[in-house]
Amino acid sequence: MHYHKPHTFEDALKIAANARGVTRFLAGGTDVLVQLRAGIVTPDDLIDLKLIPGVHDIARTADGGWTIGIAVSGAELGRHAALVAEWPGVVEGMNLVGSTQVQGRATLAGNLCNGSPAADSVPGLVAAGATVSVIGPNGTRKLAVEDIPASPGRTHLQAGEIVTAIHLPPRGAQGGDAYLRFIPRTEMDIAVVGCAISLTLDGDKIATARVALGAVAPKVLLVADAAAALIGTTLDDKALAALQAAATAAAQPITDRRGTVEFRKDVTAVLAARTARIAYARAKGAVK
Ligand SMILES: Cc1cc2nc3c(=O)[nH]c(=O)nc-3n(C[C@H](O)[C@H](O)[C@H](O)COP(=O)(O)OP(=O)(O)OC[C@H]3O[C@@H](n4cnc5c(N)ncnc54)[C@H](O)[C@@H]3O)c2cc1C
């Protein structure tokens, strides 16, 4: 196996382009190294992206949003007070990943590019309207986060493409987001259902909303009907019931040893309502 430590994304790209066998990029390594040790994937070329300048930075953008480097760990995100204040749902999704040890390494980029439908940080990013910058053999492009996951373990990134940064839009006034997941244990488990909601208010009324579901389909879902059920309402019981119906209808879960289709659909409805209440309260400044 060849281990590479490029100092620019362009060099990383060249290494990937010249690689002939199995290639993996290394951000935190909490998926790659586990897969390697378990013999699931043995890369011929392992391209470590952590030495590239800027990949550990969290920076405010000119429009009031954020750019997050691809090697920023969950722990670093959680310690960034301004980011937590504006996007608590994005941060709490990432902070649910693994344990204290895993938090020291695991990244948003790795969570996204690993392609798990149950990835805890992805629904929050999708609900936030986050985008990623990508560099690849055909140049650079920007993609919405919801356009990256394809199916379990697969993404729509082309061979050799590298995510170079993650971007969050400006939060704006009266905005709030939240992420909740259900796991059978209290810690260190994969989401049976995950739900993220981001919304903005105009007075007491919901002006904009985005609803994302994890672990109930082959990829994280952005559910437009669920958002539509919230917009124009004050999150009254009727709106919550419509949200639950839309979220449940969109969910296409499977039955496995961690839950049946019926159970996952029930949990989807429960989490959607709870998540919406938290996001709404945060938008009103009532809770952090
Ligand atoms: C004990 C344990 C518990 C865990 N618990 C959870 C959990 O609760 N929830 C959860 O969602 N996950 C969990 N995970 C999985 C893992 O920690 C997360 O998916 C993590 O966010 C991966 O990030 P990373 O930086 O470590 O990725 P890496 O392992 O470095 O990379 C993951 C994949 O992304 C690709 N990649 C990385 N960076 C880029 C890039 N910039 N551009 C293109 N491709 C890239 C790699 O090639 C690889 O295929 C757990 C893992 C462990 C070991």
The ligand as an SDF file (V2000), in Angstrom:
LIG
                    3D

 53 58  0  0  0  0  0  0  0  0999 V2000
  -16.5500    3.4140   16.9610 C   0  0  0  0  0  0  0  0  0  0  0  0
  -17.2040    4.1420   15.8210 C   0  0  0  0  0  0  0  0  0  0  0  0
  -18.4540    4.6980   16.0060 C   0  0  0  0  0  0  0  0  0  0  0  0
  -19.0770    5.3840   14.9610 C   0  0  0  0  0  0  0  0  0  0  0  0
  -20.3020    5.9430   15.1850 N   0  0  0  0  0  0  0  0  0  0  0  0
  -20.9260    6.6200   14.1970 C   0  0  0  0  0  0  0  0  0  0  0  0
  -22.2060    7.2350   14.4180 C   0  0  0  0  0  0  0  0  0  0  0  0
  -22.7610    7.2060   15.5190 O   0  0  0  0  0  0  0  0  0  0  0  0
  -22.7820    7.8900   13.3760 N   0  0  0  0  0  0  0  0  0  0  0  0
  -22.1860    7.9820   12.1460 C   0  0  0  0  0  0  0  0  0  0  0  0
  -22.7570    8.5980   11.2500 O   0  0  0  0  0  0  0  0  0  0  0  0
  -20.9770    7.4020   11.9050 N   0  0  0  0  0  0  0  0  0  0  0  0
  -20.3330    6.7440   12.8960 C   0  0  0  0  0  0  0  0  0  0  0  0
  -19.0990    6.1700   12.6700 N   0  0  0  0  0  0  0  0  0  0  0  0
  -18.5010    6.2330   11.3440 C   0  0  0  0  0  0  0  0  0  0  0  0
  -17.4440    7.3640   11.1360 C   0  0  0  0  0  0  0  0  0  0  0  0
  -16.8640    7.7600   12.3500 O   0  0  0  0  0  0  0  0  0  0  0  0
  -18.0720    8.5900   10.4680 C   0  0  0  0  0  0  0  0  0  0  0  0
  -18.6540    8.2400    9.2310 O   0  0  0  0  0  0  0  0  0  0  0  0
  -17.0470    9.7160   10.2710 C   0  0  0  0  0  0  0  0  0  0  0  0
  -17.6950   10.9620   10.1410 O   0  0  0  0  0  0  0  0  0  0  0  0
  -16.1360    9.4990    9.0650 C   0  0  0  0  0  0  0  0  0  0  0  0
  -15.2790   10.6170    8.9410 O   0  0  0  0  0  0  0  0  0  0  0  0
  -13.7100   10.4170    8.7300 P   0  0  0  0  0  0  0  0  0  0  0  0
  -13.1340   11.7680    8.5640 O   0  0  0  0  0  0  0  0  0  0  0  0
  -13.1420    9.5720    9.7880 O   0  0  0  0  0  0  0  0  0  0  0  0
  -13.7330    9.6400    7.3330 O   0  0  0  0  0  0  0  0  0  0  0  0
  -12.5890    8.7570    6.6420 P   0  0  0  0  0  0  0  0  0  0  0  0
  -12.5610    7.4180    7.2610 O   0  0  0  0  0  0  0  0  0  0  0  0
  -11.3130    9.5030    6.5490 O   0  0  0  0  0  0  0  0  0  0  0  0
  -13.2060    8.6630    5.1580 O   0  0  0  0  0  0  0  0  0  0  0  0
  -14.4770    8.0540    4.9370 C   0  0  0  0  0  0  0  0  0  0  0  0
  -14.7340    7.9350    3.4250 C   0  0  0  0  0  0  0  0  0  0  0  0
  -14.8350    9.2230    2.8430 O   0  0  0  0  0  0  0  0  0  0  0  0
  -13.8510    9.3960    1.8020 C   0  0  0  0  0  0  0  0  0  0  0  0
  -13.3700   10.7500    1.9440 N   0  0  0  0  0  0  0  0  0  0  0  0
  -12.9000   11.3310    3.0870 C   0  0  0  0  0  0  0  0  0  0  0  0
  -12.6420   12.6220    2.8650 N   0  0  0  0  0  0  0  0  0  0  0  0
  -12.9410   12.8550    1.5670 C   0  0  0  0  0  0  0  0  0  0  0  0
  -12.8850   14.0150    0.7410 C   0  0  0  0  0  0  0  0  0  0  0  0
  -12.4700   15.1940    1.2250 N   0  0  0  0  0  0  0  0  0  0  0  0
  -13.2870   13.9190   -0.5530 N   0  0  0  0  0  0  0  0  0  0  0  0
  -13.7160   12.7220   -1.0480 C   0  0  0  0  0  0  0  0  0  0  0  0
  -13.8040   11.5930   -0.3140 N   0  0  0  0  0  0  0  0  0  0  0  0
  -13.4110   11.6660    0.9780 C   0  0  0  0  0  0  0  0  0  0  0  0
  -12.7870    8.3340    2.0620 C   0  0  0  0  0  0  0  0  0  0  0  0
  -12.1150    7.9330    0.8620 O   0  0  0  0  0  0  0  0  0  0  0  0
  -13.6230    7.2160    2.6580 C   0  0  0  0  0  0  0  0  0  0  0  0
  -14.2320    6.4640    1.6230 O   0  0  0  0  0  0  0  0  0  0  0  0
  -18.4330    5.4910   13.7060 C   0  0  0  0  0  0  0  0  0  0  0  0
  -17.1560    4.9230   13.5280 C   0  0  0  0  0  0  0  0  0  0  0  0
  -16.5380    4.2650   14.5680 C   0  0  0  0  0  0  0  0  0  0  0  0
  -15.1690    3.6790   14.3570 C   0  0  0  0  0  0  0  0  0  0  0  0
  1  2  1  0
  2  3  1  0
  2 52  2  0
  3  4  2  0
  4  5  1  0
  4 50  1  0
  5  6  2  0
  6  7  1  0
  6 13  1  0
  7  8  2  0
  7  9  1  0
  9 10  1  0
 10 11  2  0
 10 12  1  0
 12 13  2  0
 13 14  1  0
 14 15  1  0
 14 50  1  0
 15 16  1  0
 16 17  1  0
 16 18  1  0
 18 19  1  0
 18 20  1  0
 20 21  1  0
 20 22  1  0
 22 23  1  0
 23 24  1  0
 24 25  2  0
 24 26  1  0
 24 27  1  0
 27 28  1  0
 28 29  2  0
 28 30  1  0
 28 31  1  0
 31 32  1  0
 32 33  1  0
 33 34  1  0
 33 48  1  0
 34 35  1  0
 35 36  1  0
 35 46  1  0
 36 37  1  0
 36 45  1  0
 37 38  2  0
 38 39  1  0
 39 40  1  0
 39 45  2  0
 40 41  1  0
 40 42  2  0
 42 43  1  0
 43 44  2  0
 44 45  1  0
 46 47  1  0
 46 48  1  0
 48 49  1  0
 50 51  2  0
 51 52  1  0
 52 53  1  0
M  END
$$$$
